[in-house]
């Protein structure tokens, strides 16, 4: 059955329970289905953040999440043999928690980075902090406090002093702001740390359940597949993307309409997110425009103003 990109209801409920403990007014639109459309989640986050004067409200909400709020994926991660295996499982099964957004592991000789690439635009800063804070908490719990990230990097500017971040997260951690990626960094040796509740029999049982859940989701909704292709090839148009999905352009449009979206909307969401990241990385506006497939700087600037309500220069000054 076609569906919009969604998150598990357990994650949404965890956020709302934490919000209630913080004394925030709960939205009237409470999740009741097993999967919560991303648009509903957007409205919930907008309401919660608007009701709070705490700049680190997202960090606090994410820090309050428990393993159970990550659906069966949380239990699967907990049952893995060692921390490295848990990270690999997170990459594979994250669509069960939230479709569209994705994680990637990057390694060098001394460290590993868990990079987070969100697909949403509404309250992005607060939600990114919530997602990464939840993983800081989960990491420490499943390893018996033996693993703590060495560094947290965020694409956005500081929302509070670093000491405030450490206080909310409950551990000393270097925090970098206006970085090129949202990520958690770990020592390479952390990958071999055994987990305190490793259970091979339970792990295989949960993997089977998770594989079936991914299959029911279609691994990803069609909209999420389109977004993934566009992140890899932002210059592609509808027909080229449809070809990769073994569809005609017209059929792709119809199926996306069934999911409550359109190719044009998805492409603009992806380009907006990529544009913000590139503007933080690249000193040349022409390079950003070219990489995203715009004819020139003027066309890109016009589109960016439509997406964000500000010029690329104004965005850079605020980052």
ZALODO-340035 format. One line per field, with one value per residue: residue in three letters; x, y, z of N, C-alpha, C in turn; residue number from 1. Coordinates in steps of 0.05 Angstrom, whole numbers. Atoms other than C-alpha are relative to their C-alpha. Layout:
<atoms>
aa = c(ALA, ...)
n_u = c(X, ...)
n_v = c(Y, ...)
n_w = c(Z, ...)
ca_u = c(X, ...)
ca_v = c(Y, ...)
ca_w = c(Z, ...)
c_u = c(X, ...)
c_v = c(Y, ...)
c_w = c(Z, ...)
i = c(NUM, ...)
</atoms>
This chain:
<atoms>
aa = c(UNK, UNK, UNK, UNK, UNK, UNK, UNK, UNK, UNK, UNK, UNK, UNK, UNK, UNK, UNK, UNK, UNK, UNK, UNK, UNK, UNK, UNK, UNK, UNK, UNK, UNK, UNK, UNK, UNK, UNK, UNK, UNK, UNK, UNK, UNK, UNK, UNK, UNK, UNK, UNK, UNK, UNK, UNK, UNK, UNK, UNK, UNK, UNK, UNK, UNK, UNK, UNK, UNK, UNK, UNK, UNK, UNK, UNK, UNK, UNK, UNK, UNK, UNK, UNK, UNK, UNK, UNK, UNK, UNK, UNK, UNK, UNK, UNK, UNK, UNK, UNK, UNK, UNK, UNK, UNK, UNK, UNK, UNK, UNK, UNK, UNK, UNK, UNK, UNK, UNK, UNK, UNK, UNK, UNK, UNK, UNK, UNK, UNK, UNK, UNK, UNK, UNK, UNK, UNK, UNK, UNK, UNK, UNK, UNK, UNK, UNK, UNK, UNK, UNK, UNK, UNK, UNK, UNK, UNK, UNK, UNK, UNK, UNK, UNK, UNK, UNK, UNK, UNK, UNK, UNK, UNK, UNK, UNK, UNK, UNK, UNK, UNK, UNK, UNK, UNK, UNK, UNK, UNK, UNK, UNK, UNK, UNK, UNK, UNK, UNK, UNK, UNK, UNK, UNK, UNK, UNK, UNK, UNK, UNK, UNK, UNK, UNK, UNK, UNK, UNK, UNK, UNK, UNK, UNK, UNK, UNK, UNK, UNK, UNK, UNK, UNK, UNK, UNK, UNK, UNK, UNK, UNK, UNK, UNK, UNK, UNK, UNK, UNK, UNK, UNK, UNK, UNK, UNK, UNK, UNK, UNK, UNK, UNK, UNK, UNK, UNK, UNK, UNK, UNK, UNK, UNK, UNK, UNK, UNK, UNK, UNK, UNK, UNK, UNK, UNK, UNK, UNK, UNK, UNK, UNK, UNK, UNK, UNK, UNK, UNK, UNK, UNK, UNK, UNK, UNK, UNK, UNK, UNK, UNK, UNK, UNK, UNK, UNK, UNK, UNK, UNK, UNK, UNK, UNK, UNK, UNK, UNK, UNK, UNK, UNK, UNK, UNK, UNK, UNK, UNK, UNK, UNK, UNK, UNK, UNK, UNK, UNK, UNK, UNK, UNK, UNK, UNK, UNK, UNK, UNK, UNK, UNK, UNK, UNK, UNK, UNK, UNK, UNK, UNK, UNK, UNK, UNK, UNK, UNK, UNK, UNK, UNK, UNK, UNK, UNK, UNK, UNK, UNK, UNK, UNK, UNK, UNK, UNK, UNK, UNK, UNK, UNK, UNK, UNK, UNK, UNK, UNK, UNK, UNK, UNK, UNK, UNK, UNK, UNK, UNK, UNK, UNK, UNK, UNK)
n_u = c(17, -16, -1, -19, -22, 12, -16, 15, 15, -14, -18, 17, 10, -23, -3, 22, -2, -21, 11, 19, -16, -11, 22, 9, 27, 0, 17, 26, -3, -17, -3, 14, -6, -26, -19, 9, -10, -19, 14, 11, -23, -8, 18, -5, -25, 4, 15, -16, -22, 11, 10, -22, -20, -26, -13, -9, 23, -4, -21, 12, 20, -15, -14, 20, 10, -10, -3, 26, 11, -12, 14, -16, -28, -14, -6, -20, -27, -8, -7, -24, -24, -18, 11, -3, 22, 24, 1, 7, 28, 15, 0, 17, 27, 11, 26, 22, 5, 7, -7, -9, -26, -18, -26, -23, -24, -25, -22, -28, -18, 2, 27, 23, 21, 27, 10, 29, 10, 29, 15, 21, -8, 14, -14, -22, -21, 9, 4, -26, -11, 14, -8, -27, 0, 11, -21, -20, 12, 2, -27, -10, 16, -5, -28, -6, -15, -27, -4, 12, -12, -21, 7, 26, -2, 26, -1, 11, -15, 6, 25, -6, -28, -7, 4, 29, 3, -11, 18, 24, -8, -9, -27, -18, -2, -6, 22, -7, 23, -4, -17, 11, 18, 10, -12, -13, -26, -8, -26, 2, 0, 27, 16, -3, 10, 24, 24, 6, 22, -3, 15, 0, 26, 18, -8, 9, 29, 7, -8, 21, 23, -6, -1, 28, 11, -10, 14, 27, -3, -12, -26, 5, 22, -10, -9, -26, -18, -5, -18, -27, -12, -5, -23, -24, -1, 19, 5, 19, 28, 20, -1, -24, 6, 20, -14, -15, 20, 14, 27, 1, 3, 28, 6, -13, 17, 24, -6, -6, 25, 13, -14, 5, -21, -6, -29, -9, -2, -23, -25, -6, -8, -28, -18, -2, -18, -27, -9, -9, -25, -21, -6, -18, -26, -13, -1, 8, 28, 2, -5, 25, 20, -7, 3, 28, 13, 12, -13, -19, 3, 25, 22, -1, 7, 29, 13, -6, 16, 28, 1, -8, 8, -24, -20, -23, -18, 12, -2, -28, -6, 13, -11)
n_v = c(-24, -24, -16, -22, 4, 0, 9, 18, -14, 1, -24, -24, 1, -6, -29, -13, 6, -18, -27, -2, -2, -26, -19, -12, 8, 20, -7, 13, 21, 20, 23, 24, 22, 13, -17, -28, -14, -20, -26, -2, -4, -28, -17, 5, -14, -29, -8, 3, -20, -27, -4, 0, -21, 13, 5, 28, 17, 24, 16, 12, 20, 23, 13, 14, 24, 25, 20, 8, -20, 5, 23, 25, -6, -4, 26, 13, -12, 8, 28, 5, 10, -22, -26, -3, 15, -16, -22, 10, 6, -25, -9, 18, 2, -26, -7, 8, -23, -24, 2, -25, -7, 24, -1, 11, 3, -8, 9, -5, 17, -5, -5, 5, -20, 8, -25, 0, -18, -1, -6, -20, -28, -14, 3, 18, -1, 14, 28, 12, 3, 21, 26, 7, 4, 27, 20, -2, 13, 29, 11, 4, 20, 27, 7, -2, -24, 4, -16, -26, -14, -19, -26, -5, -22, -9, -19, -27, -15, 7, -9, -6, 5, 28, 12, 7, 25, 21, 4, 14, 27, 15, 11, -19, 6, -23, -8, -18, -13, -9, 19, 9, 22, 7, 26, 8, 12, 20, 12, 24, 22, 3, 18, 27, 2, 18, -12, 13, 19, 15, 25, 9, 12, -22, -16, 12, -2, -28, -6, 11, -18, -26, 4, 1, -27, -15, 9, -12, -29, -2, -10, -29, -9, -10, -27, 1, 9, -23, -18, 11, -3, -28, -8, 10, -13, -22, -12, 17, -7, 20, 23, 16, 14, 21, 22, 16, 15, 17, -12, -24, -25, -3, 19, -10, -22, 11, 15, -20, -13, 18, -3, -27, -18, -3, -1, -28, -6, 16, -10, -25, 6, 10, -21, -20, 11, 1, -28, -10, 13, -10, -28, 0, 11, -11, -29, -11, 4, 13, 28, 12, 0, 20, 27, 6, 1, -25, -12, -20, -8, -15, 19, 13, -19, -3, 24, 2, -20, 11, 22, -7, -27, -17, 4, 17, -16, -3, 26, 4, -18, 11, 27)
n_w = c(0, 1, -24, -1, -18, -26, -22, -18, -21, -26, -2, -4, -27, -18, 0, -14, -28, -10, 0, -23, -25, 0, -4, 25, 8, 21, 22, 1, 20, -12, 17, -8, 18, -4, 13, -1, 24, -6, -2, -27, -18, 4, -15, -29, -8, 2, -24, -25, 0, -3, -28, -18, 3, -5, 26, 2, -4, 16, -14, -24, 8, 10, -22, -17, 14, -9, 21, 10, 18, 27, 11, -3, 7, -25, -12, 18, -5, -27, 0, 17, -15, -7, 7, 29, 12, -5, 19, 26, -1, 1, 27, 16, -9, -8, 12, -17, -18, 15, 28, 12, -11, 1, -13, 15, -16, 13, -17, 7, -16, -28, -11, 17, -2, 7, 12, 1, 21, -3, 24, -6, -1, -22, -26, 6, -20, -25, 5, 3, -27, -13, 11, -9, -29, -6, 6, -22, -23, 7, 0, -27, -14, 10, -4, -29, -4, 10, 24, 2, 23, -5, 11, 13, 18, 9, 22, -7, -20, -28, -11, -28, -5, 1, -27, -1, 15, -17, -23, 9, 9, -24, 3, 14, 28, 17, 18, 21, 13, 28, 13, 26, -4, -26, -4, -25, 5, -20, 4, 16, -18, -12, 16, -11, -27, -1, -11, -26, 2, 25, -1, 28, 8, 2, 23, 25, 1, 6, 28, 17, -3, 12, 29, 9, -3, 23, 25, 0, 7, 26, -8, -2, 17, 26, -4, -13, 21, 18, -14, -2, 27, 5, -15, 15, 26, -2, 26, 14, 2, -6, 18, -6, -26, 6, 14, -20, -16, 19, 3, 18, -15, -7, -22, -25, -10, -12, -25, -20, -8, -18, -26, -9, 6, 28, 6, -2, -29, -11, 11, -13, -28, 1, 9, -21, -20, 11, 4, -25, -7, 18, -6, -23, 8, 24, 1, 26, 6, 27, -4, -11, 21, 21, -11, -3, 26, 8, 24, -8, -28, -3, -1, -26, -21, 0, -11, -28, -14, 0, -20, -27, -7, -2, 21, -8, -17, -26, -13, -8, -22, -24, -7)
ca_u = c(0, 29, 51, 85, 154, 141, 170, 152, 99, 145, 194, 139, 110, 179, 186, 117, 128, 193, 157, 104, 157, 186, 118, 107, 36, 22, -7, -79, -57, -30, -3, -47, -24, 36, 71, 68, 73, 131, 84, 50, 117, 135, 74, 88, 159, 138, 88, 135, 193, 148, 121, 191, 240, 297, 347, 367, 297, 314, 376, 335, 279, 329, 367, 303, 290, 298, 316, 242, 227, 269, 219, 249, 312, 331, 326, 365, 422, 423, 430, 490, 557, 598, 589, 614, 561, 508, 528, 524, 455, 433, 452, 414, 351, 343, 286, 243, 253, 249, 246, 282, 338, 400, 465, 533, 597, 664, 729, 802, 863, 843, 768, 700, 646, 572, 545, 471, 436, 365, 311, 266, 268, 220, 257, 318, 367, 326, 310, 382, 404, 349, 369, 443, 430, 387, 446, 495, 448, 437, 512, 529, 473, 486, 561, 554, 584, 647, 636, 622, 630, 693, 661, 594, 593, 534, 521, 485, 512, 515, 448, 480, 549, 586, 582, 506, 510, 554, 507, 446, 483, 511, 582, 643, 644, 675, 623, 637, 589, 579, 614, 604, 567, 522, 560, 584, 657, 684, 752, 766, 778, 706, 680, 706, 674, 625, 554, 527, 464, 492, 448, 460, 394, 354, 394, 377, 304, 301, 338, 285, 230, 266, 278, 203, 187, 233, 200, 131, 157, 184, 252, 235, 174, 180, 187, 247, 278, 270, 303, 361, 373, 369, 420, 468, 451, 419, 422, 376, 305, 241, 251, 322, 300, 240, 285, 328, 264, 240, 180, 157, 156, 80, 76, 126, 82, 20, 53, 82, 14, -13, 39, 16, 75, 106, 173, 178, 166, 216, 269, 262, 267, 331, 362, 346, 380, 440, 444, 449, 504, 544, 537, 572, 627, 640, 665, 641, 567, 579, 605, 543, 497, 535, 535, 460, 445, 426, 442, 477, 484, 423, 377, 403, 397, 325, 307, 343, 305, 239, 258, 286, 261, 333, 390, 450, 492, 443, 443, 519, 521, 472, 509)
ca_v = c(0, 68, 111, 176, 177, 162, 149, 96, 116, 95, 151, 203, 179, 182, 255, 272, 237, 276, 340, 327, 318, 385, 418, 433, 434, 372, 381, 364, 320, 260, 199, 137, 97, 50, 97, 173, 212, 260, 319, 304, 299, 367, 398, 365, 391, 460, 463, 437, 483, 544, 531, 527, 583, 533, 535, 463, 435, 386, 362, 351, 314, 268, 254, 230, 175, 103, 40, 22, 87, 62, 6, -64, -31, -9, -80, -106, -56, -76, -150, -142, -172, -108, -34, -36, -88, -44, 15, -27, -51, 21, 39, -21, -16, 59, 65, 28, 86, 141, 138, 189, 210, 166, 150, 135, 109, 140, 111, 132, 105, 134, 145, 130, 181, 166, 219, 238, 267, 289, 294, 344, 420, 440, 453, 419, 443, 419, 353, 339, 352, 306, 249, 253, 262, 199, 161, 189, 164, 96, 86, 96, 51, -9, -7, 0, 70, 43, 83, 157, 197, 238, 293, 319, 361, 402, 439, 496, 550, 542, 546, 552, 548, 483, 471, 471, 417, 375, 385, 362, 303, 283, 272, 312, 316, 363, 401, 433, 482, 505, 441, 406, 346, 328, 271, 233, 214, 152, 123, 66, 19, 31, -12, -74, -59, -115, -97, -112, -148, -183, -243, -281, -319, -256, -218, -267, -267, -191, -188, -233, -188, -125, -154, -168, -98, -68, -110, -85, -14, -30, -18, 55, 90, 111, 183, 164, 126, 187, 231, 183, 183, 259, 266, 224, 259, 327, 347, 290, 306, 267, 222, 201, 185, 147, 106, 85, 61, 23, 71, 121, 194, 193, 130, 160, 222, 180, 136, 197, 230, 167, 180, 252, 285, 302, 298, 374, 379, 323, 352, 421, 392, 354, 413, 460, 414, 403, 478, 495, 444, 467, 540, 523, 486, 523, 595, 602, 611, 590, 523, 510, 529, 484, 423, 429, 435, 508, 547, 603, 637, 681, 622, 587, 650, 659, 587, 591, 654, 619, 559, 596, 668, 694, 702, 654, 711, 723, 648, 646, 706, 671, 604)
ca_w = c(0, -19, 39, 53, 84, 157, 226, 277, 327, 384, 367, 363, 429, 462, 441, 467, 533, 542, 523, 575, 629, 608, 617, 543, 517, 476, 406, 394, 336, 374, 336, 338, 277, 274, 226, 230, 164, 163, 152, 219, 253, 223, 255, 323, 324, 302, 359, 413, 393, 387, 458, 488, 501, 513, 455, 471, 473, 417, 454, 517, 481, 446, 510, 543, 490, 511, 471, 465, 429, 370, 356, 345, 319, 390, 416, 355, 367, 441, 424, 377, 396, 395, 383, 310, 293, 325, 282, 219, 240, 251, 180, 152, 193, 206, 155, 206, 254, 203, 127, 84, 131, 131, 167, 138, 170, 151, 178, 178, 215, 282, 286, 257, 242, 243, 195, 198, 137, 152, 99, 135, 135, 191, 257, 227, 280, 340, 307, 287, 358, 383, 337, 355, 429, 429, 399, 451, 505, 470, 459, 531, 554, 509, 523, 599, 596, 561, 498, 494, 429, 427, 387, 363, 300, 277, 212, 247, 292, 368, 401, 470, 503, 496, 571, 564, 511, 557, 615, 576, 545, 613, 589, 567, 492, 442, 402, 335, 302, 230, 208, 141, 170, 228, 260, 321, 324, 360, 371, 323, 382, 406, 349, 385, 452, 471, 487, 556, 532, 470, 453, 388, 388, 402, 349, 294, 313, 312, 246, 215, 242, 219, 149, 144, 168, 115, 62, 84, 79, 11, 45, 32, 5, -68, -45, -1, -60, -104, -51, -44, -120, -122, -66, -108, -173, -159, -233, -254, -277, -270, -331, -311, -239, -265, -310, -251, -216, -278, -285, -337, -317, -318, -275, -225, -219, -206, -153, -118, -118, -84, -29, -23, -55, -123, -158, -160, -84, -68, -114, -82, -12, -31, -67, -9, 41, -4, -19, 55, 65, 4, 24, 89, 52, -13, -18, -90, -105, -178, -154, -112, -169, -218, -171, -161, -235, -240, -304, -266, -198, -209, -221, -159, -116, -138, -121, -54, -35, -53, -8, 52, 49, 47, -2, -2, 27, 84, 99, 102, 149, 196, 195)
c_u = c(18, -1, 19, 24, -9, 21, -17, -14, 15, 18, -16, -11, 22, 5, -22, 0, 21, -10, -19, 15, 13, -21, -9, -28, 1, -19, -26, 1, 20, 1, -15, 7, 28, 22, -11, 12, 19, -12, -12, 22, 10, -17, 4, 25, -3, -15, 16, 22, -11, -9, 23, 19, 28, 13, 9, -23, 3, 19, -12, -20, 14, 14, -18, -10, 14, 2, -27, -12, 11, -12, 18, 29, 16, 8, 20, 28, 11, 10, 25, 24, 18, -11, 2, -23, -26, -2, -7, -30, -17, -2, -20, -29, -12, -26, -24, -6, -10, 9, 10, 28, 18, 26, 21, 24, 24, 23, 27, 17, -4, -29, -21, -21, -27, -14, -31, -9, -30, -14, -20, 12, -11, 15, 24, 21, -8, -2, 27, 13, -14, 9, 28, 2, -11, 21, 23, -10, 0, 28, 11, -14, 7, 28, 7, 19, 29, 6, -16, 12, 21, -7, -27, 3, -28, 3, -8, 18, -8, -26, 3, 30, 5, -5, -29, -6, 10, -18, -24, 7, 10, 27, 17, 3, 6, -23, 10, -24, 7, 20, -14, -20, -10, 10, 8, 26, 7, 28, -3, -2, -28, -16, 1, -11, -25, -23, -10, -24, 1, -15, -4, -27, -21, 6, -10, -30, -9, 8, -21, -25, 5, 1, -29, -12, 10, -14, -28, 1, 9, 29, -1, -24, 12, 11, 28, 21, 7, 19, 28, 14, 8, 24, 26, 4, -20, -7, -21, -28, -18, 4, 24, -4, -20, 12, 15, -19, -17, -29, 2, -3, -29, -8, 12, -17, -25, 5, 8, -24, -15, 13, -3, 22, 4, 30, 10, 4, 24, 26, 7, 9, 29, 19, 3, 19, 29, 12, 11, 27, 23, 7, 18, 28, 15, 0, -12, -29, -3, 3, -25, -21, 5, -5, -29, -16, -14, 17, 21, -6, -27, -24, 0, -9, -30, -14, 5, -17, -29, -2, 2, -9, 24, 19, 22, 19, -10, 2, 28, 6, -13, 10, 24)
c_v = c(25, 15, 22, -8, 3, -7, -19, 16, 1, 24, 25, 0, 6, 30, 13, -5, 18, 29, 5, 4, 28, 22, 14, -9, -19, 9, -15, -24, -21, -25, -24, -24, -11, 17, 29, 14, 23, 28, 4, 5, 29, 18, -3, 15, 30, 10, -1, 21, 28, 5, 1, 23, -10, -5, -29, -19, -26, -19, -14, -22, -26, -15, -16, -26, -25, -20, -7, 20, -3, -25, -25, 5, 5, -26, -15, 11, -10, -29, -7, -8, 22, 25, 4, -14, 16, 24, -9, -7, 26, 10, -16, 3, 27, 8, -9, 22, 24, -3, 28, 8, -25, 6, -12, -1, 7, -6, 11, -17, 3, 1, -9, 22, -12, 26, -3, 20, 0, 8, 22, 28, 14, -6, -19, 0, -15, -30, -15, -4, -22, -28, -8, -3, -27, -21, 2, -16, -30, -13, -5, -22, -28, -9, 1, 23, -2, 17, 26, 13, 20, 28, -1, 23, 6, 20, 28, 13, -8, 11, 7, -5, -30, -14, -8, -26, -24, -7, -16, -29, -17, -12, 22, -8, 25, 6, 20, 10, 10, -19, -10, -23, -1, -28, -4, -14, -19, -9, -27, -25, -5, -20, -29, -4, -18, 14, -16, -19, -14, -28, -9, -10, 22, 18, -11, 1, 28, 8, -10, 18, 27, -2, 0, 28, 18, -8, 12, 29, 4, 10, 30, 6, 9, 28, 0, -10, 22, 20, -11, 3, 29, 10, -9, 15, 24, 13, -16, 12, -23, -25, -17, -15, -22, -24, -18, -17, -18, 10, 20, 25, 3, -18, 9, 22, -11, -14, 20, 14, -18, 2, 28, 20, 1, 0, 28, 7, -14, 12, 27, -4, -10, 22, 21, -10, -1, 28, 11, -12, 10, 29, 2, -9, 16, 31, 12, -8, -14, -30, -14, -2, -22, -28, -8, 1, 25, 12, 21, 8, 14, -19, -15, 19, 4, -23, -1, 20, -10, -22, 10, 28, 18, -6, -19, 16, 4, -26, -4, 18, -11, -27, 3)
c_w = c(0, 26, -2, 17, 29, 21, 17, 22, 26, 3, 6, 29, 21, 2, 15, 30, 13, 1, 23, 26, 2, 3, -25, -7, -23, -23, 1, -19, 10, -18, 11, -19, 5, -13, -2, -25, 9, 3, 28, 20, -2, 18, 31, 9, -1, 25, 26, 2, 4, 29, 20, -5, 6, -27, -4, 5, -15, 13, 24, -7, -9, 22, 17, -13, 11, -23, -12, -19, -28, -13, 3, -6, 26, 13, -17, 6, 27, 0, -16, 17, 10, -12, -31, -14, 4, -19, -28, -1, -1, -29, -17, 7, 8, -14, 17, 20, -15, -29, -10, 10, 0, 15, -18, 19, -17, 19, -11, 19, 30, 11, -21, 5, -8, -10, -3, -21, 1, -26, 4, 0, 24, 26, -2, 23, 25, -5, -5, 27, 16, -9, 10, 30, 8, -4, 20, 24, -4, 1, 28, 15, -9, 5, 30, 6, -10, -25, 2, -25, 9, -9, -13, -19, -11, -23, 8, 21, 29, 9, 30, 4, 0, 27, 4, -15, 17, 24, -8, -8, 23, -3, -13, -29, -15, -19, -21, -15, -28, -14, -26, 3, 29, 6, 29, -6, 23, -6, -15, 18, 12, -16, 11, 28, 1, 13, 24, -1, -27, 3, -29, -9, -3, -25, -26, -2, -7, -28, -19, 1, -14, -30, -11, 1, -23, -26, -1, -7, -29, 2, 4, -17, -27, 3, 12, -21, -19, 13, 1, -27, -5, 17, -14, -26, -1, -28, -16, 0, 4, -17, 7, 26, -5, -13, 19, 17, -17, -3, -23, 17, 9, 23, 26, 12, 14, 27, 22, 10, 19, 28, 11, -5, -31, -5, 4, 30, 11, -9, 14, 29, 1, -7, 22, 22, -9, -3, 27, 8, -17, 6, 24, -8, -21, 1, -25, -6, -27, 2, 11, -21, -20, 11, 3, -26, -9, -23, 8, 29, 5, 3, 27, 23, 2, 12, 30, 16, 2, 22, 28, 9, 3, -23, 10, 18, 28, 16, 11, 25, 26, 9, 17)
i = c(1, 2, 3, 4, 5, 6, 7, 8, 9, 10, 11, 12, 13, 14, 15, 16, 17, 18, 19, 20, 21, 22, 23, 24, 25, 26, 27, 28, 29, 30, 31, 32, 33, 34, 35, 36, 37, 38, 39, 40, 41, 42, 43, 44, 45, 46, 47, 48, 49, 50, 51, 52, 53, 54, 55, 56, 57, 58, 59, 60, 61, 62, 63, 64, 65, 66, 67, 68, 69, 70, 71, 72, 73, 74, 75, 76, 77, 78, 79, 80, 81, 82, 83, 84, 85, 86, 87, 88, 89, 90, 91, 92, 93, 94, 95, 96, 97, 98, 99, 100, 101, 102, 103, 104, 105, 106, 107, 108, 109, 110, 111, 112, 113, 114, 115, 116, 117, 118, 119, 120, 121, 122, 123, 124, 125, 126, 127, 128, 129, 130, 131, 132, 133, 134, 135, 136, 137, 138, 139, 140, 141, 142, 143, 144, 145, 146, 147, 148, 149, 150, 151, 152, 153, 154, 155, 156, 157, 158, 159, 160, 161, 162, 163, 164, 165, 166, 167, 168, 169, 170, 171, 172, 173, 174, 175, 176, 177, 178, 179, 180, 181, 182, 183, 184, 185, 186, 187, 188, 189, 190, 191, 192, 193, 194, 195, 196, 197, 198, 199, 200, 201, 202, 203, 204, 205, 206, 207, 208, 209, 210, 211, 212, 213, 214, 215, 216, 217, 218, 219, 220, 221, 222, 223, 224, 225, 226, 227, 228, 229, 230, 231, 232, 233, 234, 235, 236, 237, 238, 239, 240, 241, 242, 243, 244, 245, 246, 247, 248, 249, 250, 251, 252, 253, 254, 255, 256, 257, 258, 259, 260, 261, 262, 263, 264, 265, 266, 267, 268, 269, 270, 271, 272, 273, 274, 275, 276, 277, 278, 279, 280, 281, 282, 283, 284, 285, 286, 287, 288, 289, 290, 291, 292, 293, 294, 295, 296, 297, 298, 299, 300, 301, 302, 303, 304, 305, 306, 307, 308, 309, 310, 311, 312, 313, 314, 315, 316, 317, 318, 319)
</atoms>
